[in-house]
Amino acid sequence: MSTVRFIGCLHLRHVGIHRMRGFDIDPVLTTNGIFYHDEYLIQQWNKVVSKKDTIYILGDLTMNSDKHYHLLDELYGEKIIVLGNHDIISKKNILKLLKYVKGIGGAVEYKGYMLTHVPIHPMEAVQYRGNIHAHIHHINKIEESIVPQLYQERTQNFSTLHKYINVDAHLLNYQPISMNEIHEKIHT
């Protein structure tokens, strides 16, 4: 049986993010350009993903580079990309990326959820069951601080509670999350 899963902000071969996430370059394997972060991500991903699963990757595959798309072949499942702010958008780049993934989009609606890289505006979020996103590399505080602070006047008549689901790879221990796991997370 196949499962649909979600994850974002892989940042393959991005040394700055790797260090921020607590990984350093592997001194033994630096000649091959392999980083602990990417090895760990591949191991964690493949523990929970089957080859038949569909994975929505919500942006930032790398850091403004198409050199490392080949690493996507090491990750199980059929991959659909929602482009992020660090993904290169050019015809040449998109064609190269399509060699490794099933599809590419800017935003995707899936079973009443809006899948994006950057969180959507709260006035849009209420139109959907939720917004599954990445982009924020730390614990998601959108509903607790940002929405009330910036949009209080306009959002007092509706609730965005449980509308934002952050699937940054680091926050998920690099394991793509299923819709069932998202529902469990929201309702606990």
Secondary structure, DSSP 8 states (H G I E B T S, - for coil): ---EEEEB---TT-HHHHHHTT--B-TTTGGGT-BHHHHHHHHHHHHH--TT-EEEEES-SSSS-STTGGGGGGS-SEEEEE--TTS--SHHHHHHHTTT-SEEES-EEETTEEE-SS---HHHHTTSSEEEE----S---IIIIIHHHHHHHHHTTS--TT-EEE-BGGGGTT--EEHHHHHHHHT-
